[in-house]
Amino acid sequence: MGGLAKDLVIWNLFLDPIFLRTVFTTNFPHILQSLGISLAVSTYQAGFLIIVRADGDKLNTHFRKFDKPMGLAADGEKIALGSSYQILEFRNLPAVTAKLIPPYKHDACYLLRQSHITGDIDIHEMAYADDEIWFINTKLSCLCTIDRVHSFVPQWRPPFISGYDLTDRCHLNGLGVREGKPRYVTALGETDTPNGWRANRARGGILMDIATNEFICRGLSMPHSPRWYRDRLWVLESGKGSVATVDLRTGALTTVAELPVFTRGIDFWGNLAFIGLSQVRETAVFSGIPLTQRLTERICGIWIVNIVTGETLGFLRFIEGVQEIFAISVLPHRYPEVLETNDVHLTNSFFLPDEAVCQFVQTELSTPPERVIDSFSVIIPVYNTNRRGKGVLERTLKSIEASIDYYLAQEKPEHHCKYEVILVNDGSTDNTWEIVQQFVRGKSFYRLIEHDRKRGRPAARNTGARAATGKVLFFCNDDDLYYPQHIYSALLLCFAVNESSSEYKCQV
């Protein structure tokens, strides 16, 4: 790989309950930055939509939790994501970036606009065609769209499939669009019996033109991800770990690059292809494929390949937490955000037609009445945190500071609550307290309290609660993390419930 391995950066991300570690070549973030793009990556195995974006010299892998995310399609300002039983569609609302932390760092923010329930049909590749979502329904061996009434609408099935059932007869999986129309599909077998494709998975793969119902080529090893790009048809022959072009007249494949493991998911930008690599599992599905004969290690990540020369230019590799990549889409933004389905911004962000926006009345909001809740305290019992690994407590405190910053950014300065973070040392016998004192130095909102001996976490919480001055009490363990929106969302609830009582302390 041209000496790429010497230019690596290791990045750790703690996201309960999975510890995620990545390694990437130093040029990966610079490539994204120079092109003004980022990547959306789905991994059903880990249950995340990952936004890969450059953050200075670092590569930021931003994980968003969804239920079995697989098929993925991006088209300018919208994203469609196929999950375990539904299709989620997101739209970019750039104005929301001003509300994110830090404000204006992001250049796009995708919010959920609609969800369509399909049922459990094993959605594979998806694509926008003339602004309509098309997707592979693998269990029913067909290509589908959606409407406002039905779970899904079958539009095409291979001519060798005799009828619909839920038995995954050929493992239809890949979808390619040409000139705004669905045109190419891949499947792992030309079979019409329940799970019939499994018998010849190593060499039974097919590539078809759905406009003519003709086979372009047969005998492929687990093909995926057909794509029409620069007047050529591309396909991943996953069982060989290759990316290739296809001669439409003869069906012959020309290998452009051969990669270390199972290839699945690809998107293009200029002369570059961004390709997903997945670990080969020790299951019968992967036995007998050509790749297993030369496999030396298990790799999962994203490889950047020059499609002119076939050279690998850089890579992102997942060391822990993620073993399989399903789909990759290029996003035309440097630092986008995709909000999860329970994000607080969904309640106070609105997307209106232009004509309605022009008629929107601009009014000065009056200052709200004085709030009964004007302060909050975060209470954290602390005990021998180093036994759980260096940096665990620091990550906890940084997540709480980020949640406080998020709250402050949502409210006007004149409406800010007073706040404090109380750390109660429950008789630590290691150097935890020295780490705490060093971390909080110069930060006046921290308060430190010590027990003379270990009394237990409940007693430490009670000590903190008795000392707290806030009218809302937050409790956090010394190895937990707060979501950025946690404090803000909880305070909104407390404001709504407890405005009438000046004596009540709300516990969160």
Secondary structure, 3 states (H helix, E strand, C coil): CCCHHHCEEEEEEEECCEEEEEEEECHHHHHHHHHCCEEEEEECCCCEEEEEEEECCEEEEEEEECCCCCCEEEECCEEEEECCCEEEEEEECHHHHHHCCCCCCCCEEEEEEEEEECCCCCEEEEEEECCEEEEEECCCCEEEECCCCCCCEEEECCCCCCCCCCCCCCCEEEEEEECCEEEEEEECCCCCCCCHHHHHCCCCEEEEECCCCEEEEEEECCEEEEEEECCEEEEEEHHHCEEEEECCCCCCEEEEEECCCEEEEEEEECCEEEEEEECCCCCHHHCCCHHHHHCCCCCCEEEEEECCCCCEEEEEEEEECCCCCCEEEEECCCCEEECCCCCHHHHCCCCCCHHHHHCCCCCCCCCCCCCCCCEEEEEEEECCHHHHCCCHHHHHHHHHHHHHHHHHHHCCHHHCCEEEEEEEECCCCCCHHHHHHHHHCCCCCEEEEECCCCCCHHHHHHHHHHHCCCCEEEECCCCCCCCCCHHHHHHHHHHHHHCCCCCCCEEC
